[in-house]
Every structure is written in structure tokens, then in C-alpha cells.
Amino acid sequence: MKRSLRDSISVILLVIPVAFSQQAVADETMDRLCQAKAEEIQTQLRIAEEHGNEHRVRGLKKAMEGVQRHCTNEGVLEDAEEDVSESMAEVQERQEALSEAQREGDADDIRQHSEELEEAVMELRESQDELESLQGEQ
């Protein structure tokens, strides 16, 4: 039993440097924005593991593989631009819904649509801030 444990520890000690060196090579070849994206996923992965959320861990590991295989700076920027565009469309839809509620004069609907519009505007600002941040990191 002791020999088995000692052998296992030896194997682990041999594998750890290889795993870290592979990560270092991946980091060196990965685009800068993709590296930041990978770091964010890694942070989320640690949190999910700490909380025992196996489903989230699997999803984040899959996301990390996708980043390592397919991510480019241009792709990250395109995704961020798409998020801004979608957020702008959401703000427009919420504004139209609020205008309709105002025409109808229903105070509860006006309040509800105003809150939804505020949320959409906040999401738009966050998307825009993220895009600006990414553009600054290039």
C-alpha cells in the first residue's frame, strides 16, 4: 500500500511540471485578449470547484478548451461588439414598450417598463465599457 501511494505521488510530481509548462506555452502563443478571457474562465473555474458545482466545472472546462483552440483577439472584439449591438436593440425594444405603456396611461405598466428600460441601459453601458476596455488592451 505504501509503495502504491509513493508511486502515485511520484507520477503526480512528474506530471505537474509538464502540465504547467504546457500552460506556459499556451499562454505565450495565445492572443492577449484571449489570455485575459482564459484567466477569467480560470477564476470562475476555481470558484465552481470550491463550491462543488460539477456541472459548472464541466461547462467552464469546455469553455476553456474552446478559448485555447479557437480564440483570437479579433473574435473577442467581434463578440464584444455583438454584445453592444444586442444591448442597443434591447434598449430600443424597452423604449418602445415604455412609450406604448405611456400612451395607454397604465401607471403599473409604465413603472414596470421604466425599470426594464433602466436595466437594459445598464447592460448596454456594461457592454460598451467592456468593448472599450478590450479595445484599449489591444
N, C-alpha and C positions, 0 to 999 in steps of 0.2 A: 504494500500500500504506500509506504513512504517513497519507494523508488518511483512508483507511478506519479505521485504528486511532484517529486523532484523533476521527473522527465517532462511533465506538463509545464512546470514553471520554466524550465529551460527552453522549451518550444516557444512559450509566450515571450520570453526575453529576446529570443531571436527574431520573432515576428514584429515586435513593437518598432524597432528601428526601421525596418523595411516599410511598414505602414506609414510612419512619419516621413520617411524620405520620399515615398510616392506622393504624399500630400504636398510636400515642399516642391516637387517637380510640377505638380498640377498647379500650385499657386503661382509659380514662376511663368508658366505658359498661359495662364488664364487671363483674359482681359480684365482690366482694372475694375470696371463696373460689375463684372461677373464675380470677381473676387469678393466685392462688398456684399453681393447678393448671397454668395455661398456662406460668408461669415454670418449673415443674418439667419439663414436657414440653420446653421450650426448652433447658434444661440437658442433658437426655438427648439431644436432637437434636444439639447441638454435639458431644457425646461420640461419638455414632454417626457423624457426619460426619468427625470427626478420625480415627476408626478405619476409615473407608471402608466401613462397613456399610450398603450401599444399601437392603437390604430393611428394616432397622430405620428408616432415614431415611424411607422411604416410609410406613411404618406410623405413625411419630411425626408426620409432616406431616398425615396423615389424622386422627390423634387431635387435633392442634391445631385443624384445621378444625372438628371436632365440638365442641370446647370453645368456640371462638369463635362458633359458630352456635347451640348448644343449651344451654350450661351456665348453671345458676342456682345460687345458694347453697343453695337447698333441695335441688336434685338432688345436689349434692356431699355434703350431710349425709345424704341418703337412701342414697346409695351407701356411705358410711362405716358407717351403721347396719346396712345389709345385710351388709357385711363382718364386723361384730361378730357378727351373728346366725349367719352361716355358720360363723364360727370357733367359736362356742359349740356348734353342732351337731357340728362336727368333734371338739371336746374330748369331748363326750358319747359319740360313737362310739368314740373311742380308749379312753375309760374302760371302756366295756362290753367291748371286745376284751381289755383288760388283765384285767378281772375274770374273763372266761372262761378266759384263759390261767392265771390263778392257781388257778381251780377245777380245771383239768386238771393243774396242777403241773409243767408243762414249763418248766424254767429258761430255755432259749433263747428260747422264746416270750414268757415274762414279761419278759425283758430287752428284746427287740425291741419289744414293745408299750409298755413303760415309756418307751423312747426316743421312740417315736412320740407318746405322750401328752405328753411334755415339749415336743416340737416344736410340737404343737398348742396347748399352753398358751402358749408363747412367741408364736405367731402371734396368739392371742387377745389377749394383752397389747398387742402392737403395734397391732392393730386398735382396741382400746379407747383406747390413747394417741392414735392418730391422730384418732379421733372426738372425744375430749376437746379436743385441740388445735384442731380445726376449730370446735368449739362456742365455744371461747374467742376465736376470731378474728372471730366474727360482729359 
